[in-house]
Amino acid sequence: YGFCLEHNPYDKELVSVNFSDKVERSPFFKYVFGKHKVASKKNYKIKYARLCENLLRFFKAESIDINTLLAEGVKAIMEPRNLKLEFLAVGKMISFLEKHLAAGKCTPQQNDAILKDKHTSYTNYFAACYRLSRQRVVLSQLDILNAISHTVSSCLYQKLPIEKAVECAIKEIPQKNQKIIELIVRQYFSRGNC
């Protein structure tokens, strides 16, 4: 039962994205794949204290319009350059991860209650521990994405510079995760030209 360690910072969660139906709707995917046959699903690995940039790039590629693609090129997908595209992609990723979280057998609160129940059997305890550790990975990713979303919306709608917007977004995060998420968000925006 080594994979059932509680609060494991090295834990990860695999999420699957239905890929084939998105190829038809996205100009970027149409351009890249053309008439080639594509895999029906793509798996992404989400780690505990890291932004899953590959999944975010997928949603940016799905969200990009043809004018942005022609004007900025692939760098608009690879780096945080276009705030509107970032806002769309982060919003899609948040809703995708919330659906993934809701599709589980139990909610994180129910799994936590199972762990605290003194009458829980040994197998049910470790099953709940396993499910909860996976859910915590997704919840951590949602905290990071909410901070990025808050930062981007502050830049877009309140016209704040990135540094000030990051400071405002970090104040909204629970105290225990503030430093890690602040570092991740600052590191993410330092690579682009927003």
Accessible surface in RSA format (square Angstrom, percent):
REM  Atomic radii and reference values for relative SASA: ProtOr
REM  Chains: A
REM  Algorithm: Lee & Richards
REM  Probe-radius: 1.40
REM  Slices: 20
REM RES _ NUM      All-atoms   Total-Side   Main-Chain    Non-polar    All polar
REM                ABS   REL    ABS   REL    ABS   REL    ABS   REL    ABS   REL
RES TYR A   1   138.12  64.5  91.28  51.9  46.84 121.9  65.30  49.1  72.82  89.8
RES GLY A   2    55.33  68.2   0.00   N/A  55.33  68.2  38.57 105.8  16.76  37.5
RES PHE A   3   119.31  59.7 103.05  63.8  16.26  42.3 113.02  68.5   6.30  18.0
RES CYS A   4     5.61   4.2   1.77   2.0   3.85   9.0   0.58   1.5   5.04   5.4
RES LEU A   5   108.65  60.5 105.26  75.3   3.39   8.5 107.60  75.6   1.05   2.8
RES GLU A   6    69.80  40.1  47.67  36.1  22.13  52.7  15.04  29.1  54.77  44.7
RES HIS A   7   129.50  70.8 104.00  72.3  25.50  65.2  81.57  84.1  47.92  55.8
RES ASN A   8    37.99  26.2  29.58  28.6   8.41  20.2   3.88   9.3  34.11  33.0
RES PRO A   9    79.47  57.9  67.51  61.5  11.96  43.5  68.58  56.6  10.89  67.7
RES TYR A  10   192.30  89.8 165.97  94.4  26.32  68.5 125.24  94.1  67.06  82.7
RES ASP A  11    14.05   9.8  11.24  11.2   2.81   6.6   4.03   9.5  10.02  10.0
RES LYS A  12    86.46  42.2  85.24  52.3   1.22   2.9  35.93  32.3  50.53  53.8
RES GLU A  13    26.35  15.1  24.99  18.9   1.37   3.3   2.07   4.0  24.28  19.8
RES LEU A  14   106.29  59.2  89.49  64.0  16.81  42.3  89.61  62.9  16.69  44.9
RES VAL A  15     0.91   0.6   0.04   0.0   0.87   2.1   0.91   0.8   0.00   0.0
RES SER A  16    54.49  46.0  35.11  46.9  19.38  44.6  14.06  29.9  40.43  56.6
RES VAL A  17     1.55   1.0   1.29   1.2   0.26   0.6   1.55   1.3   0.00   0.0
RES ASN A  18    76.01  52.4  69.48  67.1   6.53  15.7  20.85  50.2  55.17  53.3
RES PHE A  19    19.67   9.8  19.67  12.2   0.00   0.0  19.67  11.9   0.00   0.0
RES SER A  20    47.56  40.2  40.30  53.8   7.27  16.7  23.78  50.6  23.78  33.3
RES ASP A  21    68.85  48.2  58.50  58.2  10.35  24.5  39.79  93.6  29.06  29.0
RES LYS A  22    32.81  16.0  32.73  20.1   0.08   0.2   3.26   2.9  29.54  31.5
RES VAL A  23     9.44   6.2   9.44   8.6   0.00   0.0   9.44   8.2   0.00   0.0
RES GLU A  24   120.30  69.1 113.27  85.7   7.03  16.7  45.17  87.4  75.13  61.3
RES ARG A  25   156.10  65.5 125.51  64.0  30.59  72.8  74.00 101.1  82.10  49.8
RES SER A  26     0.18   0.2   0.00   0.0   0.18   0.4   0.18   0.4   0.00   0.0
RES PRO A  27    39.87  29.1  34.39  31.3   5.48  19.9  37.07  30.6   2.80  17.4
RES PHE A  28    26.39  13.2  26.39  16.3   0.00   0.0  26.39  16.0   0.00   0.0
RES PHE A  29     9.45   4.7   9.45   5.9   0.00   0.0   9.45   5.7   0.00   0.0
RES LYS A  30   111.59  54.4 104.91  64.4   6.68  15.9  52.59  47.3  59.00  62.8
RES TYR A  31   171.02  79.8 144.74  82.4  26.28  68.4 105.75  79.5  65.27  80.5
RES VAL A  32    71.89  47.3  45.82  41.5  26.07  62.8  50.29  43.7  21.60  58.6
RES PHE A  33    52.07  26.0  51.62  32.0   0.45   1.2  52.07  31.6   0.00   0.0
RES GLY A  34    45.76  56.4   0.00   N/A  45.76  56.4  28.40  77.9  17.36  38.9
RES LYS A  35   211.68 103.3 173.50 106.5  38.18  90.9 125.00 112.5  86.68  92.3
RES HIS A  36   139.21  76.1 126.37  87.8  12.84  32.9  76.72  79.1  62.49  72.7
RES LYS A  37   203.02  99.0 165.57 101.6  37.45  89.2 116.43 104.8  86.59  92.2
RES VAL A  38    35.89  23.6  20.26  18.3  15.62  37.6  24.45  21.2  11.44  31.0
RES ALA A  39    69.63  64.0  50.68  78.2  18.94  43.1  62.26  87.7   7.37  19.5
RES SER A  40    69.72  58.9  63.92  85.3   5.80  13.4  35.92  76.5  33.80  47.4
RES LYS A  41   129.21  63.0 112.79  69.2  16.41  39.1  62.02  55.8  67.19  71.6
RES LYS A  42    99.02  48.3  96.56  59.2   2.47   5.9  54.63  49.2  44.40  47.3
RES ASN A  43    88.40  61.0  72.18  69.8  16.22  39.1  13.34  32.1  75.06  72.6
RES TYR A  44    20.00   9.3  17.11   9.7   2.88   7.5  11.35   8.5   8.65  10.7
RES LYS A  45   100.60  49.1  82.89  50.9  17.71  42.2  36.20  32.6  64.40  68.6
RES ILE A  46     0.00   0.0   0.00   0.0   0.00   0.0   0.00   0.0   0.00   0.0
RES LYS A  47    84.58  41.3  82.96  50.9   1.62   3.8  40.62  36.6  43.95  46.8
RES TYR A  48    67.32  31.4  66.50  37.8   0.82   2.1  32.21  24.2  35.10  43.3
RES ALA A  49    43.27  39.8  26.63  41.1  16.63  37.8  27.92  39.3  15.34  40.6
RES ARG A  50   144.01  60.5 143.74  73.3   0.27   0.6  47.14  64.4  96.87  58.7
RES LEU A  51    15.00   8.4   3.40   2.4  11.60  29.2   3.40   2.4  11.60  31.2
RES CYS A  52    11.91   9.0   4.15   4.6   7.76  18.2   7.83  19.8   4.08   4.4
RES GLU A  53    36.70  21.1  33.45  25.3   3.26   7.8  13.22  25.6  23.48  19.2
RES ASN A  54    93.09  64.2  87.51  84.6   5.58  13.4  11.54  27.8  81.55  78.8
RES LEU A  55     0.00   0.0   0.00   0.0   0.00   0.0   0.00   0.0   0.00   0.0
RES LEU A  56     1.60   0.9   1.60   1.1   0.00   0.0   1.60   1.1   0.00   0.0
RES ARG A  57    59.45  25.0  58.72  29.9   0.73   1.7  18.70  25.6  40.75  24.7
RES PHE A  58    10.23   5.1   3.75   2.3   6.47  16.8   9.59   5.8   0.64   1.8
RES PHE A  59     7.66   3.8   7.66   4.7   0.00   0.0   7.66   4.6   0.00   0.0
RES LYS A  60     2.38   1.2   2.38   1.5   0.00   0.0   0.29   0.3   2.09   2.2
RES ALA A  61     3.89   3.6   3.89   6.0   0.00   0.0   3.89   5.5   0.00   0.0
RES GLU A  62    26.00  14.9  16.17  12.2   9.83  23.4   3.75   7.2  22.25  18.2
RES SER A  63    17.97  15.2   0.42   0.6  17.55  40.4   4.13   8.8  13.84  19.4
RES ILE A  64     3.10   1.8   0.03   0.0   3.07   7.4   0.65   0.5   2.44   6.6
RES ASP A  65    72.31  50.6  67.57  67.3   4.74  11.2  39.63  93.3  32.68  32.6
RES ILE A  66    82.32  46.8  81.17  60.5   1.15   2.8  81.17  58.4   1.15   3.1
RES ASN A  67   106.02  73.1 100.91  97.5   5.12  12.3  27.85  67.0  78.17  75.6
RES THR A  68    23.47  16.7  19.03  19.3   4.44  10.6   6.05   8.1  17.42  26.3
RES LEU A  69    16.14   9.0  12.64   9.0   3.51   8.8  12.64   8.9   3.51   9.4
RES LEU A  70   138.88  77.3 109.09  78.0  29.79  74.9 111.75  78.5  27.13  73.0
RES ALA A  71    88.23  81.1  44.64  68.9  43.59  99.2  56.03  78.9  32.20  85.3
RES GLU A  72    64.52  37.0  45.16  34.2  19.36  46.1  28.14  54.4  36.38  29.7
RES GLY A  73    26.20  32.3   0.00   N/A  26.20  32.3  25.50  70.0   0.70   1.6
RES VAL A  74    78.28  51.5  74.01  67.0   4.27  10.3  74.01  64.3   4.27  11.6
RES LYS A  75   118.23  57.7 117.65  72.2   0.58   1.4  64.88  58.4  53.35  56.8
RES ALA A  76     0.19   0.2   0.00   0.0   0.19   0.4   0.00   0.0   0.19   0.5
RES ILE A  77     5.94   3.4   5.93   4.4   0.01   0.0   5.93   4.3   0.01   0.0
RES MET A  78    95.07  49.2  84.83  56.1  10.24  24.4  73.73  62.7  21.34  28.3
RES GLU A  79    47.43  27.2  46.97  35.5   0.46   1.1  10.81  20.9  36.63  29.9
RES PRO A  80     2.61   1.9   2.61   2.4   0.00   0.0   2.61   2.2   0.00   0.0
RES ARG A  81    68.65  28.8  54.04  27.5  14.61  34.8   3.56   4.9  65.09  39.4
RES ASN A  82    30.59  21.1  25.66  24.8   4.93  11.9   6.13  14.7  24.46  23.6
RES LEU A  83    34.74  19.3  30.50  21.8   4.24  10.7  30.50  21.4   4.24  11.4
RES LYS A  84   144.39  70.4 142.18  87.2   2.21   5.3  86.27  77.6  58.12  61.9
RES LEU A  85     8.42   4.7   5.83   4.2   2.59   6.5   7.32   5.1   1.11   3.0
RES GLU A  86     0.04   0.0   0.04   0.0   0.00   0.0   0.00   0.0   0.04   0.0
RES PHE A  87    68.97  34.5  66.44  41.2   2.53   6.6  66.52  40.3   2.45   7.0
RES LEU A  88    95.85  53.4  91.63  65.6   4.23  10.6  94.50  66.4   1.36   3.7
RES ALA A  89     0.00   0.0   0.00   0.0   0.00   0.0   0.00   0.0   0.00   0.0
RES VAL A  90     0.17   0.1   0.17   0.2   0.00   0.0   0.17   0.1   0.00   0.0
RES GLY A  91    35.22  43.4   0.00   N/A  35.22  43.4  29.26  80.3   5.96  13.3
RES LYS A  92    75.36  36.8  71.03  43.6   4.33  10.3  51.75  46.6  23.62  25.2
RES MET A  93     0.00   0.0   0.00   0.0   0.00   0.0   0.00   0.0   0.00   0.0
RES ILE A  94    23.15  13.2  23.15  17.2   0.00   0.0  23.15  16.7   0.00   0.0
RES SER A  95    49.34  41.7  48.06  64.1   1.29   3.0  34.53  73.5  14.81  20.7
RES PHE A  96    43.61  21.8  40.56  25.1   3.05   7.9  43.27  26.2   0.34   1.0
RES LEU A  97     0.00   0.0   0.00   0.0   0.00   0.0   0.00   0.0   0.00   0.0
RES GLU A  98    89.92  51.6  84.49  63.9   5.42  12.9  27.60  53.4  62.32  50.9
RES LYS A  99   149.23  72.8 142.04  87.1   7.19  17.1  91.19  82.1  58.04  61.8
RES HIS A 100    55.95  30.6  44.08  30.6  11.87  30.4  32.20  33.2  23.74  27.6
RES LEU A 101    28.75  16.0  22.79  16.3   5.96  15.0  24.68  17.3   4.07  11.0
RES ALA A 102    85.66  78.8  51.16  79.0  34.50  78.5  62.27  87.7  23.39  62.0
RES ALA A 103    86.72  79.7  46.76  72.2  39.96  90.9  58.95  83.0  27.76  73.5
RES GLY A 104    39.86  49.2   0.00   N/A  39.86  49.2  24.61  67.5  15.25  34.2
RES LYS A 105   171.27  83.6 128.15  78.6  43.13 102.7  90.38  81.3  80.90  86.2
RES CYS A 106    21.66  16.4  17.57  19.6   4.09   9.6   3.33   8.4  18.33  19.8
RES THR A 107    63.63  45.3  62.58  63.4   1.05   2.5  60.33  81.0   3.30   5.0
RES PRO A 108    19.97  14.6  18.69  17.0   1.28   4.7  19.19  15.8   0.79   4.9
RES GLN A 109   133.47  74.6 124.18  90.8   9.29  22.1  66.38 141.3  67.08  50.9
RES GLN A 110    96.65  54.0  92.49  67.6   4.17   9.9  33.72  71.8  62.93  47.7
RES ASN A 111     0.00   0.0   0.00   0.0   0.00   0.0   0.00   0.0   0.00   0.0
RES ASP A 112    45.61  32.0  45.61  45.4   0.00   0.0   9.61  22.6  36.01  35.9
RES ALA A 113    60.55  55.7  49.30  76.1  11.26  25.6  55.19  77.7   5.37  14.2
RES ILE A 114    50.09  28.5  47.54  35.4   2.56   6.2  50.01  36.0   0.08   0.2
RES LEU A 115    23.19  12.9   8.17   5.8  15.01  37.7   8.27   5.8  14.92  40.1
RES LYS A 116   153.05  74.7 126.80  77.8  26.25  62.5  89.28  80.4  63.77  67.9
RES ASP A 117    72.31  50.7  57.82  57.5  14.50  34.3  20.21  47.6  52.10  52.0
RES LYS A 118   194.11  94.7 156.91  96.3  37.20  88.6 111.98 100.8  82.13  87.5
RES HIS A 119   169.38  92.6 137.96  95.9  31.41  80.4  95.53  98.5  73.85  85.9
RES THR A 120    33.35  23.7   6.25   6.3  27.10  64.6  10.10  13.6  23.25  35.1
RES SER A 121    55.54  46.9  42.97  57.3  12.57  29.0  50.98 108.6   4.56   6.4
RES TYR A 122   140.83  65.8 129.53  73.7  11.31  29.4 105.42  79.2  35.41  43.7
RES THR A 123    87.01  61.9  81.48  82.6   5.53  13.2  65.02  87.3  21.99  33.2
RES ASN A 124    85.71  59.1  84.56  81.7   1.15   2.8   9.49  22.8  76.23  73.7
RES TYR A 125    74.67  34.9  74.67  42.5   0.00   0.0  45.77  34.4  28.89  35.6
RES PHE A 126    42.35  21.2  41.80  25.9   0.56   1.5  42.18  25.6   0.18   0.5
RES ALA A 127    40.56  37.3  31.92  49.3   8.64  19.7  39.18  55.2   1.38   3.7
RES ALA A 128     0.00   0.0   0.00   0.0   0.00   0.0   0.00   0.0   0.00   0.0
RES CYS A 129     3.07   2.3   2.90   3.2   0.16   0.4   0.00   0.0   3.07   3.3
RES TYR A 130    80.06  37.4  80.06  45.6   0.00   0.0  46.07  34.6  33.99  41.9
RES ARG A 131    49.00  20.6  46.44  23.7   2.56   6.1  31.02  42.4  17.98  10.9
RES LEU A 132     5.16   2.9   5.16   3.7   0.00   0.0   5.16   3.6   0.00   0.0
RES SER A 133     5.29   4.5   2.34   3.1   2.95   6.8   3.82   8.1   1.47   2.1
RES ARG A 134    46.62  19.6  46.34  23.6   0.28   0.7  14.70  20.1  31.92  19.3
RES GLN A 135    14.26   8.0  13.89  10.1   0.37   0.9  10.62  22.6   3.64   2.8
RES ARG A 136    48.83  20.5  46.59  23.8   2.24   5.3  22.45  30.7  26.38  16.0
RES VAL A 137     0.23   0.2   0.23   0.2   0.00   0.0   0.23   0.2   0.00   0.0
RES VAL A 138     1.46   1.0   1.46   1.3   0.00   0.0   1.46   1.3   0.00   0.0
RES LEU A 139    66.34  36.9  65.72  47.0   0.61   1.5  65.81  46.2   0.53   1.4
RES SER A 140    16.46  13.9  13.70  18.3   2.76   6.4   7.59  16.2   8.87  12.4
RES GLN A 141     0.00   0.0   0.00   0.0   0.00   0.0   0.00   0.0   0.00   0.0
RES LEU A 142    13.45   7.5  13.45   9.6   0.00   0.0  13.45   9.4   0.00   0.0
RES ASP A 143    39.93  28.0  37.54  37.4   2.39   5.7   2.65   6.2  37.28  37.2
RES ILE A 144     1.18   0.7   1.18   0.9   0.00   0.0   1.18   0.8   0.00   0.0
RES LEU A 145     0.00   0.0   0.00   0.0   0.00   0.0   0.00   0.0   0.00   0.0
RES ASN A 146    74.34  51.3  69.31  67.0   5.02  12.1  25.10  60.4  49.23  47.6
RES ALA A 147     2.50   2.3   0.00   0.0   2.50   5.7   1.92   2.7   0.59   1.6
RES ILE A 148     0.00   0.0   0.00   0.0   0.00   0.0   0.00   0.0   0.00   0.0
RES SER A 149    23.97  20.3  23.95  32.0   0.02   0.1   3.29   7.0  20.69  29.0
RES HIS A 150    63.48  34.7  59.09  41.1   4.39  11.2  44.40  45.8  19.08  22.2
RES THR A 151     0.00   0.0   0.00   0.0   0.00   0.0   0.00   0.0   0.00   0.0
RES VAL A 152     0.08   0.1   0.07   0.1   0.01   0.0   0.08   0.1   0.00   0.0
RES SER A 153    28.62  24.2  27.21  36.3   1.42   3.3  14.33  30.5  14.29  20.0
RES SER A 154     4.32   3.6   3.05   4.1   1.27   2.9   1.25   2.7   3.07   4.3
RES CYS A 155    11.39   8.6   3.42   3.8   7.97  18.7   2.59   6.6   8.80   9.5
RES LEU A 156    28.96  16.1  22.86  16.4   6.10  15.3  24.14  17.0   4.82  13.0
RES TYR A 157   152.63  71.3 123.04  70.0  29.59  77.0  97.08  73.0  55.55  68.5
RES GLN A 158   122.15  68.3  97.83  71.5  24.32  57.9  36.40  77.5  85.75  65.0
RES LYS A 159   165.64  80.8 139.24  85.4  26.40  62.9  99.85  89.9  65.79  70.1
RES LEU A 160    46.09  25.7  39.95  28.6   6.14  15.4  40.16  28.2   5.93  16.0
RES PRO A 161    91.40  66.6  79.08  72.1  12.33  44.8  91.16  75.3   0.24   1.5
RES ILE A 162    38.24  21.8  33.89  25.3   4.34  10.5  33.89  24.4   4.34  11.8
RES GLU A 163   105.39  60.5 104.77  79.3   0.61   1.5  57.69 111.6  47.70  38.9
RES LYS A 164   105.57  51.5 104.04  63.8   1.52   3.6  55.18  49.7  50.39  53.7
RES ALA A 165     0.00   0.0   0.00   0.0   0.00   0.0   0.00   0.0   0.00   0.0
RES VAL A 166     0.73   0.5   0.73   0.7   0.00   0.0   0.73   0.6   0.00   0.0
RES GLU A 167    76.26  43.8  71.91  54.4   4.35  10.4  20.46  39.6  55.80  45.6
RES CYS A 168    39.19  29.6  36.34  40.5   2.85   6.7  10.20  25.8  28.99  31.3
RES ALA A 169     0.62   0.6   0.00   0.0   0.62   1.4   0.00   0.0   0.62   1.6
RES ILE A 170    13.25   7.5  13.25   9.9   0.00   0.0  13.25   9.5   0.00   0.0
RES LYS A 171   154.64  75.4 130.02  79.8  24.62  58.6  80.60  72.5  74.03  78.9
RES GLU A 172   122.93  70.6  90.36  68.4  32.57  77.5  21.46  41.5 101.47  82.8
RES ILE A 173    15.77   9.0   7.77   5.8   8.00  19.3   9.70   7.0   6.07  16.5
RES PRO A 174    75.21  54.8  62.31  56.8  12.90  46.9  74.91  61.8   0.30   1.9
RES GLN A 175   146.96  82.2 130.92  95.7  16.04  38.2  61.67 131.3  85.29  64.7
RES LYS A 176   173.37  84.6 136.12  83.5  37.26  88.7  93.42  84.1  79.95  85.2
RES ASN A 177    30.06  20.7  29.94  28.9   0.12   0.3   4.81  11.6  25.24  24.4
RES GLN A 178    33.58  18.8  33.58  24.5   0.00   0.0   2.43   5.2  31.15  23.6
RES LYS A 179   164.47  80.2 157.70  96.8   6.77  16.1 107.03  96.3  57.44  61.2
RES ILE A 180    86.88  49.4  84.71  63.1   2.17   5.2  86.85  62.5   0.03   0.1
RES ILE A 181     5.34   3.0   5.34   4.0   0.00   0.0   5.34   3.8   0.00   0.0
RES GLU A 182    40.46  23.2  40.46  30.6   0.00   0.0   7.10  13.7  33.36  27.2
RES LEU A 183   122.03  68.0 119.37  85.4   2.66   6.7 121.72  85.5   0.31   0.8
RES ILE A 184    18.33  10.4  17.14  12.8   1.19   2.9  17.14  12.3   1.18   3.2
RES VAL A 185     0.00   0.0   0.00   0.0   0.00   0.0   0.00   0.0   0.00   0.0
RES ARG A 186    66.64  28.0  59.88  30.5   6.76  16.1  45.69  62.4  20.95  12.7
RES GLN A 187   109.85  61.4 103.93  76.0   5.91  14.1  26.31  56.0  83.53  63.4
RES TYR A 188     7.78   3.6   7.66   4.4   0.12   0.3   6.87   5.2   0.91   1.1
RES PHE A 189    13.44   6.7   2.64   1.6  10.80  28.1   2.91   1.8  10.52  30.1
RES SER A 190    88.54  74.8  48.35  64.5  40.19  92.6  48.19 102.6  40.36  56.5
RES ARG A 191   110.00  46.2  89.71  45.7  20.29  48.3  64.98  88.8  45.02  27.3
RES GLY A 192    15.57  19.2   0.00   N/A  15.57  19.2   0.10   0.3  15.47  34.7
RES ASN A 193   108.99  75.2  83.06  80.3  25.93  62.4  30.49  73.4  78.50  75.9
RES CYS A 194    55.48  42.0   1.62   1.8  53.86 126.6  20.88  52.9  34.60  37.3
END  Absolute sums over single chains surface
CHAIN  1 A    11447.6       9616.9       1830.7       6558.8       4888.7
END  Absolute sums over all chains
TOTAL         11447.6       9616.9       1830.7       6558.8       4888.7
